[in-house]
Amino acid sequence: MSEHVPAGGPANGAYVFRLYLAAGAPNSVRALANLYAICHKHFPKCHRIEVIDVLKEPLRALAEAIFVTPTVVKISPAPEQQIIGDLSEEDKVLSALGLPQNDNV
């Protein structure tokens, strides 16, 4: 598990994401890079990403009903939502996760 917490720590109302991936798989590598890029662009000071490698934690993935990688779950703010794929289509990712789109960035 790895985590990105911006300087100053997560604030109330921070965007929290959990990325389930299979380490080293091309789609998982792209999903991680794309999620970091989206977060840095749209939520530069208020996001946290938790990475779960399903190859190292298969029981956790099973318990949390994750059957396909890469899968991103938006934990906070509510409601919890998820999307499967490499996250390469930014507008679709933001929309699917119910996230604000900032066209001025």
N, C-alpha and C positions, 0 to 999 in steps of 0.2 A: 504494500500500500504506500502510495506517495501522496503528497498533499501540497497544494500551493496556497499559501496564506499571504496576502499582501502586507507590506510594512504597516505596522500599527495594529495588526491583527484584524480578524473579521469583525465588522460592525453589525449591529442589529440591522436586519433587513438585507443581509448579504445574500447573494445568489450562491447556492450550494448545489454542486453537481457531483454525481457518482458515475464514473465511467467504468463499465465492465468490458474488459478486453482480453484477448489471447496474446500475450506478449510476443512481439516479433512478427505477428501476422500483418501483412501489408495493410489491410483495412483498419486494423487496430492502431497501427502506427499513424496512419492518416487521420483517424478519428481523434486521437490524442492531440496531434498538432493542430487540427482544425478547431477543436474545443478550446485549446489555449488561445488561439488567434481570435476566436469569437469573444471570449471572455476579456482579453486584453483590449479589444476594440470597443466593446459595448459596456463592460463593467470593470474598468481598470483597477479600481480601488475597493471593490466590494464583491469579490468572488472567492470561492474555495472549490477546488477540484480534488475529489478522492478517487484514486485509481485502484480498481480491483482486478487482479490478474486471475481469471477463472481457472487457469491451469495450476495455480498455486493454492487457490481457495475454491475448489469445485463445490464443496458442500454449502458454502455461503451463497454462491450463485444459485444453486438449486433451491435453497431455502428462501431466496428472494425472487424465485420464479424467473430467473434470467436463463434463457435457453439459446440465445443467439448473441454473438459478439460481432462488432462492438455495439453496445447498448449504453445510452446515456440516460440517466434518471435525474430530473430536476427535483431536488429534495425541498428546496426553499427558494423563493416564497411559495406557499401553497397555492394551488393544489399540486400534488406530485404528478409529474408527467414524464413520459419517456419517448425516446426515438431510437430507432435502430439504423445503423449505417455508418459511413465514414464521415458524415457531417460536412460534405463538400459543398452543399448548396445552402449557404448561410441564411438566406431569406426563409427557406423552408424549415430549417432548424429552429430559427427564432419563432416562427409561427407555430410549429408543432409543439414547442415547449411553452407556448404562451408568454414569450418574452418580448419586451419592448424593442422596437427597431429604431435606431438612431441614425437617420440618413445624413446627419451633419458631421459624422465622424470621419 
